[in-house]
Amino acid sequence: MKITLQPLIDFITDFNLNTAEVVSFNAKICFSSTFFSTIVEGNVEIINIHGKNINVVYLLGEDIEKYGVPNMFEDEHHKIEYQPNDCVIVKGRSESFDNYTIKIYPEKMLQK
């Protein structure tokens, strides 16, 4: 695993997610902004762009595309936090949604 952002490392470790080059897992994704909110299920991938030390979180799935919510988050442009044993939180801003928050709950947690 080449992830270098400590909140993501803690999240991956706490939930015993795979530690391959691409960390991939199913999750419940809660999106909320000033104007819109939704909860969807999808796939999440976390990678590190080699040589640039940039961690990226991708949200994949039909519902993500259907609602047009942001689906790529680089740690240098977004605030990424981890609530221990709960979820990853991504905070950002876009023209379409203004300020937004995304909470990512891994499927492994949902099965407990």
C-alpha positions, 0 to 999 in steps of 0.5 A, spaced: 500 500 500 502 506 497 497 511 501 501 516 504 495 520 508 494 518 515 487 519 516 486 514 510 492 509 512 488 509 519 481 508 515 484 502 511 488 499 517 482 499 522 477 496 517 482 491 515 481 493 507 485 490 502 492 493 502 494 492 494 496 498 490 488 500 489 484 499 495 477 497 493 471 496 497 463 497 497 460 502 501 454 506 503 456 513 501 452 519 504 452 526 500 450 532 502 450 540 500 447 546 501 442 544 496 442 537 495 443 530 499 442 523 497 445 516 500 447 511 495 451 505 495 457 504 490 464 502 490 470 506 492 477 506 490 483 509 494 490 510 490 496 514 490 499 517 484 506 515 484 511 520 484 507 526 486 505 523 493 497 525 491 492 520 494 486 520 490 479 517 493 474 515 487 467 514 487 464 509 482 457 507 481 451 508 477 447 512 482 454 516 483 453 518 475 446 519 476 446 524 481 452 528 478 455 528 485 463 529 485 466 523 484 474 524 485 477 527 491 485 529 491 488 530 498 491 536 496 484 539 494 479 536 499 479 536 506 479 528 508 478 526 515 477 519 518 472 518 524 475 512 527 471 506 526 466 510 523 467 513 516 471 517 512 469 524 511 471 528 504 469 536 504 470 540 498 466 545 494 464 545 487 460 550 482 454 545 482 453 543 489 457 549 493 460 546 499 459 539 500 460 533 505 461 526 503 461 520 508 464 513 506 461 507 510 465 501 508 461 495 507 465 491 512 462 496 517 455 495 515 455 487 516 457 488 523 
